[in-house]
């Protein structure tokens, strides 16, 4: 009899953990974070970074419907400041340029950017909010969480006098669903945050690859000044 009651207890515990993860994911402030590897080639210039301009639609910061939570609705701070800080930190650590910073003295290039889209939504089915039988039924019938989001960034490199040498764009979008299977129970505690940062990393990686590919073009443009 002890063993027969153990399986339901484990199921209830697992369901509670899953629902708790969804609730915490909605409450924990989101912080844009990058995870790129060191650049294979460095561009030997000093770069000053201007604050990115947030041109994303207002809807990106709001819940789309009942049962959704926007991961950019309650951030640790201003989206422009957080994205700018993350990119400066990553480009510095990865040695993309000789030096880079928000207030670089006598820079060779000015890096500016526009945030066109930046959002991540985690959809919580209505049954997930109903205690008791609703949770048990969901364990066998329905997906628990759906993720969707997009990161779309544009970056410009220009000389201090305003001559634009390169315009680069990176975009990553996703739409995924997670259900009650082995993958779901092994997901990180804040999967919506993790998934959005993965898209952020992919978009910035595209931009960084384009810049490194343009290395000689950028250096030639500086020499022609």
Backbone torsions as a table, in degrees:
resi	resn	phi	psi	omega
1	UNK	NA	-30.9	179.7
2	UNK	-66.0	-41.6	-178.8
3	UNK	-68.2	-36.4	-177.9
4	UNK	-67.0	-27.0	178.4
5	UNK	-88.6	-8.8	-175.4
6	UNK	-76.0	-39.7	-178.0
7	UNK	-62.1	-47.3	176.8
8	UNK	-59.7	-36.1	179.6
9	UNK	-64.3	-40.6	178.0
10	UNK	-65.4	-39.4	179.5
11	UNK	-63.0	-46.1	179.4
12	UNK	-61.8	-42.6	179.7
13	UNK	-62.5	-42.4	179.9
14	UNK	-64.5	-40.2	178.9
15	UNK	-64.8	-41.0	179.2
16	UNK	-63.9	-40.6	177.8
17	UNK	-61.9	-43.2	179.9
18	UNK	-62.0	-44.9	-179.9
19	UNK	-67.5	-37.5	177.7
20	UNK	-63.3	-38.4	178.3
21	UNK	-61.9	-40.5	178.8
22	UNK	-64.2	-42.6	-179.2
23	UNK	-65.3	-44.1	-179.2
24	UNK	-66.7	-37.1	178.4
25	UNK	-60.5	-30.9	179.7
26	UNK	-79.0	-24.4	-173.4
27	UNK	-97.1	-29.6	-177.5
28	UNK	-73.5	126.9	179.2
29	UNK	-59.1	139.6	-179.0
30	UNK	-88.7	138.2	178.1
31	UNK	-126.1	116.9	176.3
32	UNK	-60.6	125.9	-176.7
33	UNK	-137.7	138.7	179.6
34	UNK	-107.9	153.1	179.4
35	UNK	-141.7	63.5	-179.6
36	UNK	-99.2	150.8	177.7
37	UNK	-79.2	165.8	-179.6
38	UNK	-62.3	141.7	-178.9
39	UNK	-67.5	136.3	179.2
40	UNK	-67.2	-38.5	179.8
41	UNK	-123.8	138.3	178.4
42	UNK	-104.5	145.3	176.8
43	UNK	-96.6	115.6	-171.7
44	UNK	-76.9	65.4	177.7
45	UNK	-139.8	157.5	173.3
46	UNK	-95.9	139.6	-173.2
47	UNK	-129.5	131.4	171.6
48	UNK	-102.0	136.9	-174.9
49	UNK	-109.6	126.6	174.0
50	UNK	-88.7	155.8	178.2
51	UNK	-61.0	131.1	178.2
52	UNK	-63.9	145.5	178.3
53	UNK	-93.3	128.7	179.5
54	UNK	-88.5	104.6	178.0
55	UNK	-112.8	20.5	-179.2
56	UNK	-74.1	149.9	179.8
57	UNK	-61.8	143.2	177.9
58	UNK	-56.4	-31.0	-179.5
59	UNK	-62.6	-24.2	-179.8
60	UNK	-64.2	-19.4	-176.5
61	UNK	-102.2	4.3	-177.4
62	UNK	-118.7	156.3	175.6
63	UNK	-66.8	134.0	-177.5
64	UNK	-72.8	-34.9	-178.0
65	UNK	-163.9	174.9	177.6
66	UNK	-60.9	134.4	179.9
67	UNK	91.3	11.5	176.0
68	UNK	-120.3	155.2	173.9
69	UNK	-131.2	131.9	179.7
70	UNK	-89.0	125.6	-178.8
71	UNK	-76.7	-10.2	176.9
72	UNK	-106.1	4.2	-179.7
73	UNK	-75.5	-35.9	-179.1
74	UNK	-128.2	79.5	179.3
75	UNK	-86.4	175.9	176.2
76	UNK	-71.2	-17.6	-178.8
77	UNK	-174.5	-156.6	-179.5
78	UNK	-70.1	135.7	-177.6
79	UNK	-58.8	-45.5	-179.0
80	UNK	-58.9	-46.7	-178.5
81	UNK	-65.1	-41.8	-177.6
82	UNK	-68.5	-42.3	179.2
83	UNK	-66.2	-44.0	178.8
84	UNK	-59.7	-46.6	-178.6
85	UNK	-62.0	-41.5	-178.9
86	UNK	-65.3	-41.3	-179.4
87	UNK	-68.8	-42.5	177.9
88	UNK	-61.1	-45.0	-178.9
89	UNK	-63.6	-42.2	-178.5
90	UNK	-69.7	-45.9	-179.2
91	UNK	-64.2	-33.1	178.1
92	UNK	-70.3	-48.1	-178.7
93	UNK	-65.7	-33.5	-177.3
94	UNK	-88.1	-2.0	178.2
95	UNK	57.3	45.7	176.9
96	UNK	-68.5	-39.0	176.5
97	UNK	-120.9	167.7	176.5
98	UNK	-59.9	-41.9	174.6
99	UNK	-154.6	151.1	179.8
100	UNK	-152.4	141.0	179.9
101	UNK	-171.1	165.6	-179.4
102	UNK	-69.1	-30.1	-175.7
103	UNK	-132.2	51.0	179.2
104	UNK	-68.0	136.0	179.7
105	UNK	-85.1	132.3	177.8
106	UNK	51.8	57.9	-177.3
107	UNK	-74.4	154.4	173.2
108	UNK	-79.1	-36.3	-177.2
109	UNK	-135.0	154.2	174.3
110	UNK	-112.3	125.8	177.0
111	UNK	-103.6	124.4	176.9
112	UNK	-129.6	160.2	-176.4
113	UNK	-151.7	162.6	177.8
114	UNK	-129.1	132.0	175.5
115	UNK	-93.8	107.2	-178.2
116	UNK	-87.8	-40.6	173.9
117	UNK	-141.7	141.9	174.2
118	UNK	-163.0	96.6	179.4
119	UNK	-156.5	157.2	173.5
120	UNK	-144.9	126.4	-179.5
121	UNK	-114.6	134.8	171.7
122	UNK	-112.8	117.2	-178.2
123	UNK	-92.2	125.3	178.2
124	UNK	-106.8	115.1	179.7
125	UNK	-58.2	150.1	-176.2
126	UNK	-60.2	-32.8	-179.0
127	UNK	-68.2	-20.8	-179.1
128	UNK	-70.4	-16.9	-179.8
129	UNK	-94.2	-1.9	-179.0
130	UNK	-100.0	121.6	-178.7
131	UNK	-71.1	163.7	172.2
132	UNK	79.8	-121.5	-171.9
133	UNK	-62.4	-34.6	-178.8
134	UNK	-58.0	-41.3	179.1
135	UNK	-65.1	-44.7	-177.9
136	UNK	-62.4	-42.8	179.2
137	UNK	-63.1	-41.0	-177.6
138	UNK	-63.2	-26.8	-178.7
139	UNK	-63.5	-25.3	-176.3
140	UNK	-110.6	-17.3	-168.0
141	UNK	-114.4	-39.6	-165.5
142	UNK	-127.4	156.2	171.6
143	UNK	-66.1	152.6	-176.8
144	UNK	-92.4	-39.1	-171.8
145	UNK	-146.8	136.6	175.8
146	UNK	-117.0	135.3	179.4
147	UNK	-114.8	138.0	170.3
148	UNK	-148.0	148.8	180.0
149	UNK	-178.3	175.3	-179.0
150	UNK	-158.1	141.1	172.0
151	UNK	-125.4	124.3	-178.6
152	UNK	-136.1	111.8	-175.3
153	UNK	-124.9	145.8	173.2
154	UNK	-124.8	133.7	-177.3
155	UNK	-127.5	139.4	177.4
156	UNK	-119.8	142.1	171.1
157	UNK	-116.3	123.8	-177.1
158	UNK	-138.0	160.2	175.2
159	UNK	-76.2	161.7	179.3
160	UNK	-57.6	-24.4	178.6
161	UNK	-91.0	6.9	171.7
162	UNK	101.6	1.5	179.7
163	UNK	-77.6	116.1	-178.5
164	UNK	-79.1	122.9	-179.5
165	UNK	-101.2	-19.1	-179.1
166	UNK	-166.5	141.3	175.4
167	UNK	-124.6	128.6	-173.5
168	UNK	-131.4	144.9	-177.5
169	UNK	-135.6	138.7	177.0
170	UNK	-132.0	138.2	-177.9
171	UNK	-143.5	138.1	174.7
172	UNK	-143.3	127.6	178.7
173	UNK	-127.7	153.0	-179.6
174	UNK	-150.0	155.4	175.5
175	UNK	-153.5	107.0	-173.2
176	UNK	-134.1	164.2	-179.5
177	UNK	-137.0	140.6	179.1
178	UNK	-122.9	136.8	179.9
179	UNK	-121.9	-172.9	-179.9
180	UNK	-80.9	83.8	173.4
181	UNK	-140.4	-174.1	-176.7
182	UNK	-61.8	-33.3	-179.9
183	UNK	-66.9	-40.0	-177.9
184	UNK	-62.9	-46.5	-174.9
185	UNK	-71.0	-17.2	178.9
186	UNK	-98.1	4.3	-179.2
187	UNK	-68.5	154.6	176.4
188	UNK	-59.7	159.9	-177.4
189	UNK	-62.6	-33.9	-179.1
190	UNK	-119.3	66.9	-173.3
191	UNK	-63.5	-32.5	-179.5
192	UNK	-64.5	-40.2	177.4
193	UNK	-64.1	-45.9	-178.5
194	UNK	-61.6	-42.9	-176.9
195	UNK	-66.7	-39.6	178.8
196	UNK	-67.0	-39.9	177.9
197	UNK	-66.6	-29.8	175.6
198	UNK	-65.6	-40.0	177.3
199	UNK	-67.4	-40.3	176.9
200	UNK	-58.9	-45.6	179.3
201	UNK	-62.5	-41.8	179.9
202	UNK	-63.8	-43.7	-179.0
203	UNK	-65.2	-45.6	179.9
204	UNK	-68.3	-33.8	176.3
205	UNK	-61.5	-39.6	177.0
206	UNK	-61.7	-43.7	-179.5
207	UNK	-64.4	-44.2	-178.5
208	UNK	-63.4	-41.0	178.9
209	UNK	-62.4	-39.8	178.8
210	UNK	-65.1	-40.6	179.2
211	UNK	-63.1	-47.3	-178.9
212	UNK	-63.8	-37.2	177.1
213	UNK	-62.7	-32.4	-179.1
214	UNK	-89.4	13.4	-174.6
215	UNK	-49.8	-53.5	-177.4
216	UNK	-67.4	-36.3	178.1
217	UNK	-62.7	-42.0	179.1
218	UNK	-66.4	-43.0	-180.0
219	UNK	-66.7	-37.7	177.8
220	UNK	-65.5	-41.0	178.1
221	UNK	-61.3	-36.1	177.8
222	UNK	-69.9	-38.1	-178.3
223	UNK	-69.4	-24.2	-179.1
224	UNK	-79.7	-8.7	-178.2
225	UNK	-64.5	NA	NA
